[in-house]
Amino acid sequence: MNRKLLALAPLLVFVLLCVFLYQGLFANPRELQTGRIGHAMPAFNLPDLMDESKRWTDADLKGEVYLLNVWGTWCPTCLAELGYLTELREQGVKIVGLYYEQGYDPDFDGQFDINALREDVTSMLNRAGDPYQFNILDLKRTLALDLGVSGAPETFLVDKQGTILLHHTGDINPRVWRAKFAPLMQELQ
């Protein structure tokens, strides 16, 4: 009996591998899934990028529908989307920035110049448009990790109760807005 089971083991492994690979044929490689959709925004208490004496928490954001946009000055795609995000803000969409600093490593504290970062941010936003109500600084990436952020830009749509309804990886442009965000925004208003 044991010899029969042992002989069938490679066949079973092969069948399981085929099923796994077959599912991959129909997956959309441009769509990253986050386990946070339908869940509350993770608890956080982080400083404002431009004023470290000001702190932002998840509770501060409840009560309004908003986009949480993960971005950085080092990111060319983030630069490209700033103009359109600024148009959305002018149309009344609340957008909160979550600044993702790629050049900072939390394990090597001490070699970071916050004033130089603030100058870079101010320069970029003056040049390309400033869509943000404010920017949260997440140097140690605690909120980014809790959200499952893999880079920038990434945008989350959050409802009045603080529930994440949508997660988009990549830039927000008119096509993406119409296809993904606008239908949900209409339902929420």
C-alpha positions, 0 to 999 in steps of 0.5 A, spaced: 500 500 500 505 504 501 509 503 495 502 505 491 502 512 495 509 513 494 508 512 486 502 517 486 506 522 490 510 525 483 503 525 479 499 529 485 505 534 485 505 535 478 497 536 478 497 541 483 503 545 480 499 545 473 493 547 477 497 553 480 500 555 473 493 554 470 490 560 474 496 564 473 494 564 465 488 568 467 490 573 472 491 580 471 499 582 472 497 589 472 493 588 478 496 587 485 491 585 490 491 588 497 488 584 503 486 591 506 480 592 501 474 592 506 478 593 512 479 599 516 485 604 515 490 601 519 491 605 526 497 610 525 500 616 528 505 620 524 508 627 523 506 632 518 512 632 512 512 640 512 511 641 520 514 635 525 510 638 531 503 637 527 501 629 528 496 626 523 492 619 526 487 615 522 482 618 527 483 625 524 481 622 517 475 619 519 468 623 517 470 624 509 471 620 503 479 621 501 484 619 497 491 616 500 496 617 495 503 614 496 508 618 492 515 621 492 520 626 489 524 620 486 518 617 483 517 620 475 510 617 475 508 621 481 511 627 478 507 625 472 500 624 476 501 631 480 497 635 474 491 630 474 491 630 481 491 637 482 485 638 477 481 633 482 483 637 488 480 643 484 474 639 483 473 637 490 476 631 491 480 630 498 487 628 497 492 626 502 499 625 501 503 619 504 510 621 503 514 614 501 522 616 502 526 611 498 533 613 500 531 612 507 533 606 511 530 605 518 536 601 520 541 606 519 538 612 523 542 618 522 544 620 515 537 623 513 536 631 512 529 633 513 530 640 511 533 638 504 527 633 503 522 639 504 526 643 499 525 638 494 518 637 496 516 644 495 520 645 489 516 639 485 509 641 488 510 648 486 513 646 479 508 640 477 501 642 482 500 641 489 494 636 490 495 635 497 491 637 503 497 635 507 502 630 507 504 625 512 511 623 513 512 615 514 520 615 514 520 608 518 514 605 513 510 603 518 503 605 515 506 603 508 507 596 510 501 595 514 497 598 507 501 593 503 505 598 499 510 596 494 512 602 491 510 609 489 505 611 486 499 607 489 492 610 491 487 608 496 480 610 496 477 611 503 470 612 505 467 616 511 468 610 516 475 609 514 474 603 510 479 602 504 474 601 498 479 601 493 487 600 492 490 602 485 498 601 483 500 606 478 498 613 476 492 616 476 490 619 470 483 621 466 482 613 464 484 610 470 479 615 474 473 614 470 474 606 470 476 605 477 475 611 482 469 615 479 463 610 479 465 609 487 466 616 488 459 617 485 456 612 490 459 615 496 456 622 495 
